[in-house]
Amino acid sequence: MLKFEELRSFLDEKADQYNAPDFIENDPIQIPHRFSLKQDIEIAGFLAATISWGNRKSIINSANKILDIMGNSPYDFVMNYSEKDVKDIQDKSIHRTFNGEDFSYFIKQFNRIYTENESLEDLFKVKESETNFQHAIERFRNSFLEMEKHRSHKHISSPYKNSSAKRIIMFLRWMVRKDKRGVDFGIWKDIDQKYLSIPLDVHTGNISRKLGLLERTQNDWKTVEELDITIRKFDDKDPAKYDFALFGLGVTKELL
């Protein structure tokens, strides 16, 4: 097992290696990178993150399908869709269990939220007493879903139900992290990146255990918080940069 300083410098080196523009071409983050308007980036990013499970190539193909349906202008579509547009979407197949009914529900919720707010950032504010996005995600979830029961609720994970909320955590990294590397957007100016966590999936979980960063065996919210504590010892101002290291090591299978 690597000592603390050796492990930190190894992870810093790997984060530096993978946090580069060529990371974008095979990753769902390429979807919001097609846009420059803040609201387009948010909507395209949120939808791409929402369907981010399974093979990355099929995620990107499905996200392209979503953009095509929206005429490649997500914000304009969300604010100006017709009832016919929504009706036409209902029966479409989108990505695995995320179907046309879910997509049309998300469009309506986006319309309501952007009528009341300039940016999704307004719904993810972290309070000073909080240490991560657990409560902010739950507040966003309540606001986005309005909490009347709908099949689409399962697509927005709840940390309160001990979900690792991987897809929302990844979306937050894209929006909040500020560096000059060209991968993450950093367009949310009022939220500090120190609150970010590592999006926990099979890859990042397994690599973290191999490196001795995690003891818990399941990938749930308690494990996200365990990893928070460990990873913030390496860098408490920008903990989520280590997502690049863990993800890159997982994809390349360098540690096998």
C-alpha positions as CSV (number, residue, x, y, z in Angstrom):
1,M,0.0,0.0,0.0
2,L,1.3,3.4,-0.9
3,K,2.1,5.9,1.9
4,F,0.0,9.1,2.1
5,E,2.4,11.4,0.3
6,E,3.2,8.8,-2.4
7,L,-0.5,8.2,-2.9
8,R,-1.3,11.9,-3.2
9,S,1.4,12.5,-5.7
10,F,0.3,9.4,-7.7
11,L,-3.3,10.6,-7.8
12,D,-2.2,14.2,-8.6
13,E,-0.2,12.9,-11.5
14,K,-3.1,10.8,-12.8
15,A,-5.6,13.7,-12.3
16,D,-3.3,15.9,-14.3
17,Q,-3.0,13.3,-17.0
18,Y,-6.7,12.7,-17.6
19,N,-8.0,16.2,-17.0
20,A,-7.3,17.3,-20.5
21,P,-9.3,18.2,-23.6
22,D,-8.9,14.8,-25.3
23,F,-10.9,13.3,-22.3
24,I,-14.0,15.0,-23.8
25,E,-14.3,13.1,-27.1
26,N,-15.2,9.8,-25.5
27,D,-17.2,11.1,-22.5
28,P,-20.8,12.3,-22.1
29,I,-19.4,15.8,-21.2
30,Q,-19.0,16.3,-24.9
31,I,-22.8,16.9,-25.2
32,P,-22.9,20.1,-23.2
33,H,-19.6,21.2,-24.8
34,R,-21.5,21.8,-28.0
35,F,-23.1,24.9,-26.5
36,S,-22.0,28.3,-25.2
37,L,-25.3,29.6,-23.7
38,K,-25.3,28.9,-20.0
39,Q,-28.9,27.4,-20.0
40,D,-28.1,25.2,-23.0
41,I,-25.1,23.9,-21.2
42,E,-27.1,23.2,-18.1
43,I,-30.0,21.4,-19.9
44,A,-27.8,19.4,-22.3
45,G,-25.5,18.5,-19.4
46,F,-28.3,17.5,-17.0
47,L,-30.0,15.3,-19.6
48,A,-26.6,13.7,-20.7
49,A,-25.8,13.1,-17.0
50,T,-29.3,11.7,-16.3
51,I,-28.8,8.9,-18.9
52,S,-25.2,8.2,-18.0
53,W,-25.3,4.6,-17.2
54,G,-24.1,1.7,-19.4
55,N,-21.7,1.9,-22.3
56,R,-20.4,5.4,-22.9
57,K,-20.8,5.2,-26.7
58,S,-24.5,4.3,-26.3
59,I,-25.0,7.1,-23.8
60,I,-23.5,9.6,-26.3
61,N,-25.7,8.2,-29.1
62,S,-28.8,8.5,-26.9
63,A,-27.9,12.1,-25.9
64,N,-27.5,13.0,-29.6
65,K,-31.0,11.7,-30.2
66,I,-32.3,14.0,-27.3
67,L,-30.5,17.0,-28.9
68,D,-32.0,16.2,-32.3
69,I,-35.5,16.1,-30.8
70,M,-34.8,19.5,-29.3
71,G,-33.6,21.0,-32.6
72,N,-30.1,21.3,-31.0
73,S,-31.4,24.3,-29.0
74,P,-32.3,22.9,-25.6
75,Y,-33.2,26.1,-23.8
76,D,-35.2,27.5,-26.7
77,F,-37.0,24.2,-27.0
78,V,-37.8,24.0,-23.3
79,M,-39.2,27.5,-23.2
80,N,-41.2,27.3,-26.4
81,Y,-42.3,23.8,-27.0
82,S,-45.9,23.1,-28.1
83,E,-48.2,20.4,-26.8
84,K,-47.8,18.6,-30.1
85,D,-44.0,18.5,-29.5
86,V,-44.5,16.9,-26.1
87,K,-47.1,14.5,-27.4
88,D,-44.7,13.4,-30.2
89,I,-42.0,12.6,-27.7
90,Q,-44.2,10.5,-25.4
91,D,-43.9,7.3,-27.4
92,K,-40.2,7.6,-28.3
93,S,-37.6,5.3,-27.0
94,I,-34.7,7.3,-25.6
95,H,-32.1,5.4,-23.4
96,R,-32.8,2.2,-21.6
97,T,-35.5,2.9,-18.9
98,F,-35.4,6.6,-19.6
99,N,-38.2,6.9,-22.1
100,G,-40.3,9.5,-24.0
101,E,-42.6,9.9,-21.1
102,D,-39.7,10.7,-18.8
103,F,-38.2,13.1,-21.3
104,S,-41.4,15.0,-21.8
105,Y,-41.8,15.2,-18.0
106,F,-38.3,16.7,-17.7
107,I,-39.1,19.2,-20.4
108,K,-42.1,20.5,-18.5
109,Q,-40.2,20.7,-15.3
110,F,-37.4,22.6,-17.0
111,N,-39.9,25.0,-18.4
112,R,-41.3,25.7,-15.0
113,I,-37.9,26.0,-13.3
114,Y,-36.5,28.4,-15.9
115,T,-39.6,30.5,-15.8
116,E,-38.8,31.1,-12.1
117,N,-35.0,31.0,-12.2
118,E,-32.2,32.2,-14.5
119,S,-30.1,29.1,-13.8
120,L,-30.2,25.6,-12.3
121,E,-27.5,26.9,-9.9
122,D,-30.2,28.6,-7.9
123,L,-31.6,25.2,-7.0
124,F,-28.3,23.7,-5.8
125,K,-27.1,26.3,-3.3
126,V,-25.1,24.8,-0.4
127,K,-25.7,26.2,3.1
128,E,-22.7,27.2,5.2
129,S,-23.3,24.6,7.8
130,E,-23.2,21.8,5.1
131,T,-20.1,19.9,4.1
132,N,-21.3,18.4,0.7
133,F,-24.2,18.4,-1.7
134,Q,-26.4,15.9,0.2
135,H,-29.0,18.4,1.3
136,A,-28.7,20.6,-1.8
137,I,-29.4,17.6,-4.1
138,E,-32.5,16.7,-1.9
139,R,-33.7,20.3,-2.1
140,F,-33.2,20.3,-5.9
141,R,-35.0,17.0,-6.1
142,N,-38.0,18.3,-4.2
143,S,-38.1,21.4,-6.4
144,F,-37.6,19.6,-9.7
145,L,-40.1,16.8,-9.1
146,E,-42.7,18.8,-7.2
147,M,-43.1,15.5,-5.4
148,E,-46.4,14.3,-6.9
149,K,-45.7,10.7,-7.7
150,H,-44.4,10.1,-11.3
151,R,-42.4,7.3,-12.9
152,S,-39.6,9.8,-13.7
153,H,-38.7,10.2,-10.0
154,K,-36.5,7.2,-10.2
155,H,-34.2,9.1,-12.6
156,I,-33.3,11.6,-10.0
157,S,-31.5,9.9,-7.1
158,S,-32.0,10.7,-3.5
159,P,-29.0,10.8,-1.0
160,Y,-31.6,10.7,1.8
161,K,-32.5,7.2,0.5
162,N,-28.7,6.4,0.6
163,S,-28.2,6.5,-3.2
164,S,-24.7,7.5,-4.3
165,A,-26.4,10.0,-6.7
166,K,-23.6,9.4,-9.1
167,R,-25.1,11.1,-12.1
168,I,-26.1,14.3,-10.3
169,I,-22.7,14.4,-8.5
170,M,-21.0,14.2,-12.0
171,F,-23.3,16.9,-13.4
172,L,-22.3,19.1,-10.4
173,R,-18.6,18.6,-11.1
174,W,-19.2,19.7,-14.7
175,M,-21.0,22.9,-13.7
176,V,-19.0,23.9,-10.5
177,R,-15.3,22.9,-11.0
178,K,-13.2,25.8,-12.0
179,D,-9.8,25.2,-13.6
180,K,-8.2,26.2,-16.9
181,R,-8.1,22.6,-18.4
182,G,-11.1,22.9,-20.7
183,V,-13.0,19.8,-19.5
184,D,-15.3,21.1,-16.7
185,F,-17.3,24.2,-17.3
186,G,-17.1,26.1,-13.9
187,I,-20.0,28.3,-15.0
188,W,-21.7,28.3,-11.6
189,K,-19.9,31.1,-9.8
190,D,-21.6,31.1,-6.4
191,I,-21.0,27.5,-5.4
192,D,-17.6,26.5,-4.0
193,Q,-16.0,23.4,-5.5
194,K,-14.8,22.3,-2.0
195,Y,-18.3,20.8,-1.5
196,L,-18.0,18.5,-4.5
197,S,-17.7,14.7,-4.1
198,I,-16.4,11.9,-6.4
199,P,-19.2,10.4,-8.6
200,L,-19.2,6.9,-7.3
201,D,-19.7,4.0,-9.7
202,V,-18.2,0.5,-10.2
203,H,-15.0,1.9,-11.7
204,T,-14.2,4.6,-9.1
205,G,-15.4,2.4,-6.2
206,N,-13.2,-0.5,-7.2
207,I,-10.1,1.6,-7.8
208,S,-10.7,3.5,-4.5
209,R,-10.8,0.2,-2.6
210,K,-7.6,-1.1,-4.4
211,L,-5.8,2.1,-3.4
212,G,-7.1,1.8,0.2
213,L,-9.2,5.0,0.0
214,L,-12.4,3.1,0.9
215,E,-13.4,0.3,3.3
216,R,-17.1,0.1,2.7
217,T,-18.0,-2.5,0.0
218,Q,-21.2,-1.1,-1.4
219,N,-21.5,2.1,-3.5
220,D,-24.0,4.2,-1.6
221,W,-24.2,7.7,-0.1
222,K,-22.4,6.6,3.1
223,T,-19.5,5.5,0.9
224,V,-19.5,8.8,-1.0
225,E,-19.0,10.5,2.4
226,E,-16.3,8.0,3.4
227,L,-14.5,8.8,0.2
228,D,-15.0,12.6,0.8
229,I,-13.1,12.4,4.1
230,T,-10.2,10.5,2.6
231,I,-9.9,12.5,-0.7
232,R,-10.2,15.9,1.0
233,K,-7.0,15.1,3.0
234,F,-5.2,15.2,-0.4
235,D,-6.9,18.5,-1.5
236,D,-9.7,20.1,0.4
237,K,-10.1,23.0,-2.0
238,D,-10.6,20.8,-5.2
239,P,-11.4,17.2,-4.1
240,A,-13.4,16.3,-7.3
241,K,-10.3,16.6,-9.5
242,Y,-9.4,13.1,-8.2
243,D,-12.5,11.9,-10.2
244,F,-10.3,12.1,-13.3
245,A,-7.6,10.0,-11.6
246,L,-9.9,7.3,-10.3
247,F,-12.0,7.2,-13.5
248,G,-8.9,7.1,-15.8
249,L,-7.3,4.3,-13.7
250,G,-10.6,2.4,-13.9
251,V,-10.9,2.7,-17.7
252,T,-7.3,1.9,-18.5
253,K,-7.2,-0.9,-16.0
254,E,-3.7,0.2,-15.1
255,L,-3.9,-1.2,-11.6
256,L,-5.1,-4.7,-12.5
